[in-house]
Amino acid sequence: MFGIGFTEMMIILVVALVVLGPSKLPEIARSLGKGYAELIRSMRDVRAEVDRASMGLDEERKIFQNPAKMVENIMETTFPESKKPEEGTKPKVGENSSKS
């Protein structure tokens, strides 16, 4: 923890006990613990938000890597009734002609 060994930690605790007194030490330790827990919780939330944003950017990057696929998706969502003809099939003569 922060590169502090056991002996250094004991010296810090003894100095804190002498300076603050035995009545204030538990209260201050409790406040430090709550502050540390809040800091960790906030860092976890920030990390989750950054991960969520990066996933969205990955999806956008995939879309823009293939512009033809992007246009195809837009056309399918905008005009769902128009379907692409199946590959390998040719329209018959007069199939798409208007009838009177």
C-alpha positions in Angstrom: 0.0 0.0 0.0 1.8 3.1 -1.3 5.1 1.5 -0.7 4.8 1.9 3.1 6.1 -0.9 5.2 4.7 -2.2 8.5 7.2 -0.2 10.6 6.5 3.1 8.8 2.7 2.5 9.2 3.2 1.9 12.9 5.2 5.1 13.3 2.5 7.1 11.4 -0.2 5.6 13.7 1.7 6.4 16.9 2.3 10.0 15.7 -1.4 10.4 14.8 -2.4 9.0 18.2 -0.1 11.5 20.0 -1.2 14.5 17.9 -4.9 13.8 17.6 -5.5 12.0 20.9 -7.3 8.7 21.5 -10.8 10.2 21.4 -10.5 11.7 17.9 -8.5 9.0 16.2 -11.5 6.5 15.6 -13.6 9.4 14.2 -10.9 10.5 11.8 -10.2 6.9 10.8 -13.9 6.4 10.1 -14.0 9.5 8.0 -10.9 8.5 6.0 -12.4 5.1 5.4 -15.7 6.5 4.1 -13.7 9.0 1.9 -11.6 6.2 0.5 -14.7 4.0 -0.2 -16.4 6.9 -2.0 -13.3 7.5 -4.1 -13.1 3.9 -5.2 -16.9 3.9 -6.0 -16.5 7.0 -8.1 -13.5 5.6 -10.0 -15.5 2.4 -10.7 -18.4 4.5 -12.1 -16.0 6.6 -14.3 -14.4 3.4 -15.6 -17.8 1.9 -16.4 -18.8 5.1 -18.2 -15.6 5.1 -20.3 -16.1 1.5 -21.2 -19.6 2.1 -22.3 -18.5 5.1 -24.4 -15.7 3.1 -26.0 -18.1 0.3 -26.9 -20.3 2.9 -28.7 -17.3 4.2 -30.5 -16.3 0.7 -31.6 -19.7 0.2 -33.1 -19.5 3.5 -35.0 -16.0 2.6 -36.2 -17.3 -0.7 -37.6 -20.1 1.1 -39.4 -17.8 3.6 -41.0 -15.3 1.0 -42.1 -17.8 -0.4 -44.5 -19.8 2.6 -46.0 -21.7 0.3 -48.4 -23.1 -1.7 -45.5 -24.0 1.5 -43.8 -26.0 2.7 -46.8 -27.7 -0.7 -47.1 -28.7 -0.6 -43.4 -30.1 2.9 -43.8 -32.1 1.9 -46.8 -33.5 -1.2 -45.1 -34.6 0.8 -42.1 -36.0 3.7 -44.2 -37.7 1.6 -46.8 -38.5 -1.8 -45.3 -41.0 -2.7 -48.1 -38.3 -2.6 -50.8 -36.3 -5.8 -50.7 -33.1 -6.6 -52.7 -33.6 -9.2 -55.4 -32.0 -12.4 -54.5 -28.6 -13.0 -56.0 -28.5 -15.4 -59.0 -32.1 -14.7 -60.0 -33.0 -12.6 -63.0 -36.3 -10.8 -63.4 -38.6 -12.2 -66.0 -39.4 -10.1 -69.0 -42.5 -8.0 -68.3 -42.4 -8.8 -64.6 -42.1 -5.3 -63.5 -44.1 -3.7 -66.3 -47.2 -1.6 -65.4 -50.5 -3.2 -66.2 -53.3 -1.2 -67.7 
